Amino acid sequence: MPDHSDTSETPERQWMMAFPAIAFLFVVLCIVAFLHSPYFEIRQVRVSGANYLSEYEVLLIADIPEKANVFLIPTKRIEQRLAATPRIRKARVERVIPDTLQIRLEERTTAVYMPYGGYFIDIDEFGSAIAVSEAVTDPDVPLLVGVVPTYVAVGERVKPEAPVVCGAAVGAALVRQRIPNLSEVDVSSPQDVVIRTSDGIRVLAGGSEDIEERVRLLDSILASVRERGVPVDYIDVRVEAKPVTRTMR
């Protein structure tokens, strides 16, 4: 008698069972080929937040390969390279489909310049060296004087730390307040910092503690005396409630 229990599959049935897997593989291959097509090659890199670094310098640090695919570009690795630069506090790299990268930066601001070996060290608000300049590029950022650096390395705190950190804190407050025509922050005595302006006014500022309030007070006093054209010898804001302005005789 014939055996009706034979379960062998016909070629047609085997093909029908294999077809979904083949179709799925075909679709995947098409998607992969499309994503790797020249349509998604990076043709533009936009940079925002760069005030100190030039776009060329940012791109040099980012080191984006030519004809890189926007989906395959290692954005996290690029962010790490950028953030390893002392001038850059934070970096974010975003894909903009189909062919653009957006680099967003947050830079460290120069609080003071410090003369050193014929150059000027850009120092941030925490007393760290973040760049080296051949000349002062911002006339409204003061020089740090009254301290001789014993150790300078870009990306690290300048030593001696105490007076440098004090001067950097004062300089950062002045820069944030955008007080123009600043000349020097003298930390010869860190508890009695002296600020000098380019128009010859001395400011007795005290220490770096609570300096923000005293700098705001100084800004209004300087604006007033400059507007009136009064020749001033010094301004004393060490006691915020009782500022003193001494005019020249």
C-alpha positions, 0 to 999 in steps of 0.5 A: 500500500502507498505510504501517505505519511510522506511529508517531503516538501515540493520545490514550490513549497520550499520556495514559498517558505524561503521567499519572505527571508529572501525578500527581507534580506533584499530590502535590508541590502537595498537600505544599506546600499542607500544609506552608503550612497554618495547622497549621504556623504558629508558636504558641509560642516557648520560651526557655532559658538566659536569666538576665540577659535577660527572655523579652520582651527575647529575643523582641524581639531575635529579631523573629519574624514573626506567623503565620510558618511553622515550616518557612520561618522563617529560623533562621540569621538569627534566630541572627545577630540574637541573637548580635549582642547583646553579652550573648549569647555563642551562640544556637541556634534549633531547629524543634519540629514542628509549631508551636514554636520553641526558642531556646537561649542562652548568655549572657555573665556579668557579672564586675564592675560598673563605676560610670560616669556615674551608671550601672553597666557590666556587664563580662564576664571579658574586660573588655568592656562587655556591658550598662548597669544603673541599679543593681547587680542581683547583690549577689555581683558586686563593683564594679570600683574603682581605675580611671577609664574613658576609653572605654566602648562596649557590645560593646567592651573598656573602656579603659584595657584593662590594669587593666580586664581584670585586674579582670574576670579576678579578678571572674570567678574570684570569681563562678565560685567563688560567694563571697558578700558581695563588695564591691569589686575594687580595681585601683589596683595591678593587680599587687597587687589588693585584694578587699573584702567587704561585711563589711569584710574586705580580701583581698590577692590579688596579680595576675590570673595563676593567680587561680583557685587563690587564689580557691578558697583564699580561699573556704575561709578566708572560710567558716572565719572567718565560721563562727567569727565571728572579726573579721578585718582582712585575708587575704593569699593572694598566696602560696598556700602561705602564706596569712596571716589577721590578726585585729582586736585 
